[in-house]
Amino acid sequence: MNSLIRAASAAVLLCLGFTSGGASAQAFPSKRMTLIVPYAPGGIVDLIGRMVAVPLSERLGQPIVVENRPSVTGTVGVAVGAQAPADGHTMTLIANANLIGALSEAKPSYNMATDFAPVIQLAEYYAVLVVKPSLPAKNLPELIAAMKAKPGGISVGSAGIGSSAHVGLALLSQQAGVEALHVPYKGEGPLIAALLGGDVDMAFLTTAGAGPQMKSGKVRGLAVTSLKRISEFPDLPAISETLPGFQHVAWLGLAVPAGTPRDRIELLYKEASVVLQSPEVRQKLAARSIEAAGTPPDQFHQRIRGESEMLGKLVKTLGIKSQ
C-alpha cells in the first residue's frame, strides 16, 4: 500500500514538474521590457522605435520602456544593449550606421555580427544627394567633375561619424574616385541647418529631410541612393545611372543579446511582424518615405554579416576613424 502511495505521489510530482516547466518556458515576457534607442529623442530612429514599441507592448502584454542612450555614432547605446542579459527582455534598435560606427573605433565596443541575435529588420530608407543652390553643379556628373578638379575643395556635411550620410559619402568617394571635405554634425537637424546656412556645400539627406527643402528651393536635389529611381522623386536620377551598381540603403531593426533563447527570438519576431504589417504603422512609415521590411532573424543576420565585411573594408580603405 505504501509503495502504491509513493508511486502515486511521484507521478503527481512528475506531472507538476512538467506543468511548471512548460509554464516557465511559456512565461515570456514575464516582466517590463526595455527598448534601447542609441540616439536622442525626436530623430527618425527614435520615432520608428516608439512607433513599434507601443503596439508591440500591447501584443506582448508587458510595458516596453524606450530608453534613449544617445551618442554621435550610436555606439554607446548599442554597446549597452550588447551587454544586457540574454533573456529577451532587453531589445536594441540597431542601424547599419552602428556597424561603421563600431568598425571605425580604435577598440570596437561591440561586434554586431556576433554580439547580437537579430530579431527583425523593421525598415529601410534611401537618401538624396543635395547641394546648396549656389553650387554650380546642376547634376551628378558635373558635381563629380568639380570634385575631381578641386580635391577636398567641396565640403560635405553628415549627421555624424558613421552615420548613413557619412557612409553615402564614403561610397561615393570610393566609386567616383573623388575627395571631399567631410564635416560631421550631431544629427540630421543640425546638418540641414548648416546646409541652409551655406556652411557646407552638399549632403546626403533622408528623403523625409530632403523633400521639404527641395520643394522650397532651399537645396537642389541631384540624385537618390536607391538602385533605381523612386516614386517620390521620379525626376531625380539614381546615382547608379552615373556610377553603375551604386546603392546605399539605411536600415533599422530589432536585436537582442547573443545567447537569447531561440523560442523567445521567434516570439518577438512573430509579434513584431504583426505590428509591422498593420495598416497604421505602414501608413506612418510611408508618410515619412520609409519602407517596411519585416526581414526574419536568419536573413537579417546574413545581411549584418555581409555588410560588416563590406563596411570593414571601406573603413580601412578610406581610413575612417571615430572622433
Secondary structure, DSSP 4 states (H G I P E B T S, - for coil): -HHHHHHHHHHHHHHHHHHHHHHHHH--S-S-EEEEESS-TTSHHHHHHHHHHHHHHHHHTS-EEEEE---SSSHHHHHHHHTS-TTSSEEEEEEHHHHHHHHTSSS-S--HHHHEEEEEEEEEE-EEEEE-TTSS--SHHHHHHHHHHSTT-SEEEESSTTSHHHHHHHHHHHHHT---EEEE-SSHHHHHHHHHTTSSSEEEEEHHHHHHHHHTTSSEEEEESSSS--TTSTTSPBGGGTSTT----EEEEEEEETT--HHHHHHHHHHHHHHHHSHHHHHHHHTTT-EEEEE-HHHHHHHHHHHHHHHHHHHHHHT----
